[in-house]
Amino acid sequence: MNRAAMIHDLTDAELLTKLADLRQELFNLRFQHATGQVKNPLILNTLKKDIARVMTVMKEREMKLPRNEGKSKAKAKPAATSGGKK
């Protein structure tokens, strides 16, 4: 199960708690990064993306949008016409 699916399965109260926890962890890691104590600085990007995922799910629920089950199929482009300007 990927992160997005796990986040979609959480209740509204759990989403709020998860968002608060992620923001607190990001806050703490920023200080550790500034003092050079973070072993893997890429974790900051991962936390930011997780925060965005949680906020997206919260907004979808607020707007009552249907759950997106994966990537949508690209629409077919119309065929180009062979007649051009001369």
LUMROMAR-438103 format. One record per residue (C-alpha): x negated, y negated, z; residue number from 0; residue in one letter. Coordinates in nm, 3 decimals. Example, Ala and Ser with C-alpha at 12.3 -4.5 7.8 and 13.67 -1.06 7.14 Angstrom:
REM LUMROMAR-438103
+---------+---------+---------+------+-------+
:      xx :      yy :      zz : sedo : fikol :
+---------+---------+---------+------+-------+
:  -1.230 :   0.450 :   0.780 :    0 :     a :
:  -1.367 :   0.106 :   0.714 :    1 :     s :
+---------+---------+---------+------+-------+
REM end
This chain:
REM LUMROMAR-438103
+---------+---------+---------+------+-------+
:      xx :      yy :      zz : sedo : fikol :
+---------+---------+---------+------+-------+
:   0.000 :   0.000 :   0.000 :    0 :     m :
:  -0.150 :  -0.336 :  -0.099 :    1 :     n :
:  -0.152 :  -0.650 :   0.111 :    2 :     r :
:   0.135 :  -0.817 :  -0.072 :    3 :     a :
:   0.361 :  -0.515 :  -0.025 :    4 :     a :
:   0.277 :  -0.500 :   0.346 :    5 :     m :
:   0.356 :  -0.870 :   0.384 :    6 :     i :
:   0.690 :  -0.830 :   0.203 :    7 :     h :
:   0.785 :  -0.554 :   0.448 :    8 :     d :
:   0.747 :  -0.782 :   0.753 :    9 :     l :
:   1.044 :  -0.951 :   0.918 :   10 :     t :
:   1.073 :  -1.329 :   0.936 :   11 :     d :
:   0.956 :  -1.337 :   1.297 :   12 :     a :
:   0.660 :  -1.114 :   1.215 :   13 :     e :
:   0.571 :  -1.343 :   0.924 :   14 :     l :
:   0.560 :  -1.644 :   1.154 :   15 :     l :
:   0.340 :  -1.457 :   1.400 :   16 :     t :
:   0.114 :  -1.332 :   1.119 :   17 :     k :
:   0.080 :  -1.685 :   0.979 :   18 :     l :
:  -0.014 :  -1.826 :   1.319 :   19 :     a :
:  -0.269 :  -1.549 :   1.374 :   20 :     d :
:  -0.427 :  -1.597 :   1.031 :   21 :     l :
:  -0.450 :  -1.974 :   1.077 :   22 :     r :
:  -0.611 :  -1.930 :   1.419 :   23 :     q :
:  -0.861 :  -1.680 :   1.279 :   24 :     e :
:  -0.945 :  -1.916 :   0.991 :   25 :     l :
:  -0.995 :  -2.201 :   1.238 :   26 :     f :
:  -1.235 :  -1.992 :   1.445 :   27 :     n :
:  -1.424 :  -1.867 :   1.141 :   28 :     l :
:  -1.474 :  -2.220 :   1.011 :   29 :     r :
:  -1.656 :  -2.310 :   1.331 :   30 :     f :
:  -1.864 :  -1.994 :   1.316 :   31 :     q :
:  -1.946 :  -2.065 :   0.952 :   32 :     h :
:  -2.058 :  -2.419 :   1.038 :   33 :     a :
:  -2.299 :  -2.283 :   1.299 :   34 :     t :
:  -2.423 :  -2.004 :   1.073 :   35 :     g :
:  -2.275 :  -1.718 :   1.276 :   36 :     q :
:  -2.054 :  -1.567 :   1.004 :   37 :     v :
:  -2.204 :  -1.252 :   0.856 :   38 :     k :
:  -1.972 :  -1.245 :   0.554 :   39 :     n :
:  -1.862 :  -1.595 :   0.443 :   40 :     p :
:  -1.632 :  -1.446 :   0.176 :   41 :     l :
:  -1.389 :  -1.355 :   0.453 :   42 :     i :
:  -1.287 :  -1.723 :   0.457 :   43 :     l :
:  -1.151 :  -1.693 :   0.102 :   44 :     n :
:  -0.971 :  -1.372 :   0.189 :   45 :     t :
:  -0.802 :  -1.535 :   0.488 :   46 :     l :
:  -0.692 :  -1.833 :   0.279 :   47 :     k :
:  -0.538 :  -1.599 :   0.022 :   48 :     k :
:  -0.360 :  -1.401 :   0.295 :   49 :     d :
:  -0.220 :  -1.726 :   0.436 :   50 :     i :
:  -0.097 :  -1.819 :   0.088 :   51 :     a :
:   0.066 :  -1.476 :   0.048 :   52 :     r :
:   0.253 :  -1.512 :   0.377 :   53 :     v :
:   0.365 :  -1.865 :   0.291 :   54 :     m :
:   0.483 :  -1.750 :  -0.053 :   55 :     t :
:   0.696 :  -1.472 :   0.095 :   56 :     v :
:   0.843 :  -1.716 :   0.348 :   57 :     m :
:   0.929 :  -1.962 :   0.071 :   58 :     k :
:   1.082 :  -1.687 :  -0.145 :   59 :     e :
:   1.305 :  -1.583 :   0.142 :   60 :     r :
:   1.397 :  -1.945 :   0.212 :   61 :     e :
:   1.500 :  -1.986 :  -0.152 :   62 :     m :
:   1.647 :  -1.632 :  -0.160 :   63 :     k :
:   1.446 :  -1.535 :  -0.468 :   64 :     l :
:   1.435 :  -1.170 :  -0.574 :   65 :     p :
:   1.124 :  -0.979 :  -0.477 :   66 :     r :
:   0.867 :  -0.962 :  -0.757 :   67 :     n :
:   0.764 :  -0.599 :  -0.799 :   68 :     e :
:   0.433 :  -0.641 :  -0.976 :   69 :     g :
:   0.324 :  -0.825 :  -1.283 :   70 :     k :
:   0.589 :  -0.917 :  -1.536 :   71 :     s :
:   0.551 :  -0.808 :  -1.892 :   72 :     k :
:   0.427 :  -1.077 :  -2.124 :   73 :     a :
:   0.683 :  -1.205 :  -2.370 :   74 :     k :
:   0.612 :  -1.138 :  -2.733 :   75 :     a :
:   0.489 :  -1.445 :  -2.919 :   76 :     k :
:   0.677 :  -1.537 :  -3.235 :   77 :     p :
:   0.498 :  -1.440 :  -3.554 :   78 :     a :
:   0.303 :  -1.722 :  -3.715 :   79 :     a :
:   0.430 :  -1.835 :  -4.051 :   80 :     t :
:   0.196 :  -1.823 :  -4.345 :   81 :     s :
:   0.320 :  -2.150 :  -4.493 :   82 :     g :
:   0.105 :  -2.437 :  -4.383 :   83 :     g :
:   0.060 :  -2.798 :  -4.485 :   84 :     k :
:  -0.139 :  -2.863 :  -4.800 :   85 :     k :
+---------+---------+---------+------+-------+
REM end
